[in-house]
């Protein structure tokens, strides 16, 4: 599977409500001295590589505070605490941190703990002066009158396939609706994106998952991926270039991809909590979370991290955020997992056996809309992952024209390009039905999708029926039905 889904990743009484992002005092560089947990007779361990961990506990301020104390006693630094979901992101050079954090009364509050990556932290210690570059993603890349076409709209076959061009006769979307582009950064100076860009709700999450709201920190440098995704969702109807699926809604950049193209769990969790606290309606996730293509529930670190990310998605969903994600570009049957030869991708990959409890995150998590890719001929894109009852809907993803940094335009292919079409459709739905919950949007996306049969040339991998099959799920997304059938 390719790395990113481009063409180939107060008072205690108010704490639960107010603690969106909590840092434990002034963060300091991780200690360099040997560690032993407080009160322990265990021999001190020599420092190891600087690592980040997800530590899970009960979702309440008192439980999280005790775990924070356990982290410090184990020679760690608290990076971020999320009392809402009972997750603490910690950092340590203690090689025995997983064991030591469970020692003592406070340690008994720890439900599970897991390293978020297999390579040492590249950002440097929390609180250090180490610079964090902006990102580059790996991979392949309503009104009554009829809308006036933008100059390159005729080239957008993808908008016709999902009937967005017809939906625009009904609505271009509402300014009340805010969509998060959780990706490698968005060029808000692009003339097709600037009219719809919301800088006040944008953030950079790639410094160990600590939110950075410095002006422009959420922009890309070398990556065009997030800007391309943003254009598909909401390029403005302004007489310039192209038009997005929902050209009347607002977009915010939530940067979760670092300069090496990695999306580590702490980045992704930061993105979901930010989206929830900033009242986003829909978020697009055209990536999988590193370093494991599939995170296995019964595999120590992976199981703990899987639970942390699941909680973040669940929290965002309860706060009204619908998450839409790319299915992946490995031409892999998500319903019948067997092996993984490319993980971990941040150190040394090794072949391993899988079962269906191993999840491609975020696309396989509960409450996330999984999107497969189609070609202009409505065939499944050859790279697109598939799987019966795994794919929710399909959308165009091969050769998609959209915005590029610096005011440009270009084509990219991948389920990364398919997902923002569905995100745009969901934004149009939310515009016409502002009272709908994420569950309502999810049901409608499936219901209004156009049933698409398996190929006429038999393909044993396309199991299921015309109404719901492994290649297209419930069918190809339909923007027109999304705004007219309710």
Secondary structure, DSSP 8 states (H G I E B T S, - for coil): --SBSS-----GGGHHHH-SSB--SS------S-B--TT--S--B-EEEEEEEEEE--SSHHHHHHHHHHHHHTTEEEEEEETTTTEEEEEEEETTHHHHTT-HHHHTT--EEEES-SS--SS-STTS----------S----SS-----TTGGG-HHHHHTTHHHHTTT-S--TT-EEEEEES---TTSTTTGGGB-GGG-EEEEETTEEE--TTTTS-SS--HHHHHHHHHH---SSSS---TTTTSEEEEEE---TTS--BHHHHHHHHHHHHHTT-SEEEE-B--BS-SSEETTSTHHHHHHHHHHHHHHHHHHTT-EEEEE--SS--BTTS--EESS--TTS----EE--TTEE-TTTTSTTEEEEEEE-TTS-B-TT--B-TTT--EEEE-SSEEEEETTTEEEEE-SHHHHHHHHHHHHHHHHHH-TT--HHHHHHHHHHHSB-----SS--TT--B-SSSBTTTBT-B--HHHHHH--
